[in-house]
């Protein structure tokens, strides 16, 4: 745990690197910083940047092509998806928040992937709503639209910080209270319940099987309440908060592409493109979330067999990730307010 | 024991740092203005924006709805542009003998719209007129890469009113060829340092304009 402060400091860096609005006063950069150009991943990000620039040019070209031929729609779909994948490797899009959230909440991989895609789609929807109202309903300027997205950005970071605070608080709460808060543990003896003890091939019962079956069996017979059912409603609300916290901040790329599409009288194509981008973004975020969950599992597997040590590591990881989300939210919030 | 967990946290932190988000593409032309004593007095930027960013920038600006953008309709945006660019030092770095030459707020600025693209014209006066030195370089570059600057071929730099013995040259950013990109992509994420030859290739993303007076 000695390295915990260092890890927390690392997670706070993205916010320290900048406090900037937008170079032209319109379209705010997605939480960027110049650090990566000098950092260890420089080469990788330069490559990603080159890919992004290429896809962006192709994307706008495909949109223009659509004014002449409907067949370009397929190209647009493919390019938008690819752009989304590469684009999300850059800053923003809640990768750090979503991955840390999964570490903190202990959500399953399946739910983690669902949360990743959900946050990407909420982000796309926010962009669509902002641009649709901004251009088609109110016909406001880019300056006004940028102010709206900046306000949403501040709300997003505030929600991220709250989410972290909530997670941290629920991790720090004594276990007894967590148990009590979730209602009395169910103790049901299912009539069809068969105590299915596992035996290894040589016929001897493995110690692991003994210890696991002696505490619980998975047929509605729970002496010790399963942690996942205990925190069920809590994690669902938390997940929703994390999705919204990330999603209510639209990405500048989606907004620019949408406004461009509308200016070409291709509203539907713009929406299609932004949704495909979200799908691509979801893939990247989900991939990172998967890495986060897998790495956590790996760390646990290599840790001490004793359940006490393992539990401590798990708790430590959850605490670190929760604190990381809180710090990230606060620092980014500070930066966004300072720049506003 | 916890190494993997922390490697993971670092990875997440690193992706948070990731900075590579070009959303504005500029085709740039530059001018350096000289006075009669052969000193540099100002830098003129002529930056043409890409169509998508232009569409976003001009959204809602046609106040009288005549389908055209007049100078009056564009001027407020030009003001917002230069006001905001100030915080970014106008992406302009003029150095004489390795020393940074500071600039003042733009003395003139306007936007021009035609063929679906906006062009921002603005003039940055130097705080003090400065003669070119042994080395004189001008960089126009966004280190955060939110703005991708591309320089118009053969018209990148013009020296206005410069003594006849002064010449400007333009060195494009080193294009990353496919082989270099593949090498960069193949580097494992946990490798902290790039091999020197790759680091060189990656470091020169900025174009460099050099002024020499013999």
Contacts between the chains, C-beta under 8 A, distances in Angstrom:
chain1	res1	chain2	res2	distance
A	1	B	2	7.9
A	3	B	2	7.0
A	3	B	6	5.7
A	7	B	6	5.4
A	7	B	9	4.5
A	7	B	10	7.2
A	7	B	13	7.9
A	10	B	9	6.7
A	10	B	10	5.7
A	10	B	13	4.1
A	11	B	9	6.5
A	11	B	12	6.8
A	11	B	13	4.7
A	11	B	16	7.1
A	13	B	13	6.1
A	13	B	16	7.3
A	13	B	17	6.2
A	14	B	13	7.2
A	14	B	16	3.8
A	14	B	17	5.5
A	17	B	17	6.9
A	17	B	19	8.0
A	18	B	144	7.5
A	20	B	87	6.5
A	20	B	88	7.4
A	20	B	144	7.8
A	21	B	84	6.5
A	21	B	87	6.9
A	22	B	84	5.9
A	22	B	146	7.9
A	23	B	24	7.5
A	23	B	84	5.9
A	23	B	85	5.8
A	23	B	87	7.7
A	23	B	88	4.7
A	23	B	91	7.1
A	23	B	142	6.9
A	23	B	146	6.4
A	23	B	147	5.9
A	24	B	24	6.8
A	24	B	57	7.4
A	24	B	80	7.4
A	24	B	81	4.8
A	24	B	84	5.7
A	24	B	85	6.9
A	24	B	147	8.0
A	25	B	77	7.9
A	25	B	80	3.7
A	25	B	81	5.8
A	25	B	83	6.4
A	25	B	84	3.6
A	26	B	56	6.8
A	26	B	57	5.9
A	26	B	77	7.8
A	26	B	80	7.0
A	27	B	23	5.9
A	27	B	24	7.1
A	27	B	53	7.2
A	27	B	56	6.3
A	29	B	21	6.1
A	29	B	23	7.2
A	29	B	144	6.4
A	29	B	146	4.2
A	30	B	21	5.5
A	32	B	19	4.6
A	32	B	21	5.8
A	32	B	144	4.7
A	32	B	145	7.8
A	32	B	146	6.2
A	33	B	17	6.2
A	33	B	19	5.4
A	33	B	144	6.8
A	34	B	19	6.2
A	34	B	143	4.1
A	34	B	144	5.1
A	35	B	17	4.9
A	35	B	19	6.6
A	36	B	17	5.0
A	36	B	18	5.4
A	36	B	19	4.2
A	36	B	20	6.9
A	37	B	19	6.7
A	37	B	143	6.0
A	37	B	145	7.8
A	37	B	205	7.8
A	39	B	14	7.2
A	39	B	17	6.3
A	40	B	14	7.6
A	40	B	191	7.1
A	40	B	192	4.4
A	40	B	193	6.8
A	40	B	194	7.9
A	41	B	14	5.7
A	41	B	17	7.7
A	41	B	18	7.3
A	41	B	189	6.8
A	42	B	194	6.6
A	42	B	199	7.6
A	42	B	202	5.5
A	43	B	184	3.8
A	43	B	187	5.9
A	43	B	194	5.1
A	43	B	198	5.7
A	43	B	199	7.7
A	43	B	202	5.1
A	44	B	184	6.3
A	44	B	185	7.0
A	44	B	187	6.7
A	44	B	189	7.0
A	45	B	18	5.6
A	45	B	19	6.6
A	45	B	20	4.7
A	46	B	20	7.2
A	46	B	176	6.7
A	46	B	184	6.7
A	46	B	202	5.1
A	46	B	205	6.8
A	47	B	176	7.2
A	47	B	181	5.1
A	47	B	184	4.7
A	47	B	185	5.3
A	48	B	18	7.5
A	48	B	20	5.2
A	49	B	20	3.5
A	49	B	21	7.8
A	49	B	22	6.5
A	49	B	145	5.6
A	50	B	176	6.1
A	50	B	181	6.7
A	52	B	20	6.4
A	52	B	21	7.3
A	52	B	22	6.3
A	53	B	22	5.0
A	53	B	25	7.5
A	53	B	148	5.8
A	56	B	22	6.7
A	56	B	23	7.8
A	56	B	25	7.8
A	56	B	52	7.9
A	57	B	25	7.6
A	60	B	50	7.1
A	60	B	51	6.2
A	60	B	52	4.6
A	63	B	52	8.0
A	64	B	51	7.5
A	87	B	21	7.5
A	89	B	15	7.3
A	89	B	18	6.1
A	89	B	20	7.5
A	90	B	18	5.2
A	90	B	19	6.9
A	90	B	20	4.8
A	90	B	21	4.4
A	91	B	16	6.9
A	91	B	17	7.4
A	91	B	18	5.3
A	91	B	19	5.8
A	91	B	20	8.0
A	91	B	21	6.3
A	92	B	21	7.6
A	95	B	12	7.4
A	95	B	15	5.2
A	95	B	16	7.2
A	96	B	12	5.1
A	96	B	13	7.1
A	96	B	15	6.2
A	96	B	16	4.0
A	99	B	12	4.9
A	99	B	15	8.0
A	100	B	12	6.1
A	103	B	8	7.8
A	134	B	59	7.5
A	134	B	60	7.9
A	135	B	59	5.9
A	135	B	60	7.4
A	139	B	59	7.9
A	139	B	60	5.0
A	140	B	59	7.6
A	140	B	60	5.0
A	141	B	59	6.2
A	141	B	60	4.0
A	141	B	61	5.9
A	141	B	77	7.7
A	142	B	56	5.3
A	142	B	57	5.2
A	142	B	58	7.6
A	142	B	59	5.1
A	142	B	60	7.1
A	142	B	61	8.0
A	142	B	77	7.7
A	143	B	77	7.4
A	143	B	80	5.9
A	144	B	60	7.3
A	145	B	59	7.1
A	252	B	21	7.8
A	252	B	23	5.1
A	253	B	21	7.5
A	253	B	23	5.7
A	255	B	56	7.0
A	256	B	23	6.1
A	256	B	52	5.3
A	256	B	53	6.1
A	256	B	55	7.7
A	256	B	56	4.7
A	257	B	52	6.4
A	259	B	52	7.9
A	259	B	55	5.4
A	259	B	56	4.4
A	259	B	59	5.4
A	260	B	51	6.8
A	260	B	52	4.0
A	260	B	55	4.1
A	260	B	56	6.6
A	262	B	55	7.9
A	263	B	55	4.0
A	263	B	59	7.3
A	264	B	55	7.7
A	288	B	12	7.5
A	288	B	15	6.4
A	291	B	8	7.2
A	291	B	11	7.1
A	292	B	8	6.0
A	292	B	12	6.7
A	295	B	4	5.5
A	295	B	5	6.8
A	295	B	7	7.2
A	295	B	8	3.9
A	295	B	11	7.9
A	296	B	5	6.6
A	296	B	8	6.9
A	298	B	4	5.3
A	299	B	1	7.9
A	299	B	2	6.5
A	299	B	3	7.9
A	299	B	4	4.2
A	299	B	5	4.0
A	299	B	8	7.3
A	302	B	1	6.7
A	302	B	4	6.7
A	303	B	1	5.5
A	303	B	2	7.7
A	304	B	1	7.5
A	313	B	1	7.5
A	313	B	2	6.6
A	313	B	5	7.3
A	316	B	2	7.6
A	317	B	5	5.4
A	320	B	9	6.6
A	321	B	9	7.6
A	324	B	9	7.1
A	324	B	12	7.8
A	328	B	16	7.2
